[in-house]
Amino acid sequence: MTANKIIRLNTNGSIDSSFTIGN
């Protein structure tokens, strides 16, 4: 399993950052 850092730009221009765990 790996932990991936997910950073995405929301429609309002703010940055949503979160960690997800996948395989």
C-alpha positions as CSV (number, residue, x, y, z in Angstrom):
1,M,0.0,0.0,0.0
2,T,1.1,3.5,-0.7
3,A,0.2,6.9,0.8
4,N,-0.3,9.5,-1.9
5,K,-0.4,13.3,-1.3
6,I,-3.4,14.7,-3.3
7,I,-3.5,18.4,-4.0
8,R,-6.2,19.8,-6.2
9,L,-7.5,23.2,-7.2
10,N,-11.1,23.8,-6.4
11,T,-13.4,25.7,-8.6
12,N,-13.3,28.7,-6.3
13,G,-9.6,28.9,-6.5
14,S,-8.7,27.4,-3.1
15,I,-6.4,24.5,-2.7
16,D,-7.7,21.3,-1.2
17,S,-4.9,19.1,0.1
18,S,-5.4,15.7,1.6
19,F,-3.7,12.3,2.0
20,T,-5.2,9.2,0.5
21,I,-4.1,5.6,1.1
22,G,-4.3,3.2,-1.8
23,N,-2.6,0.1,-3.0
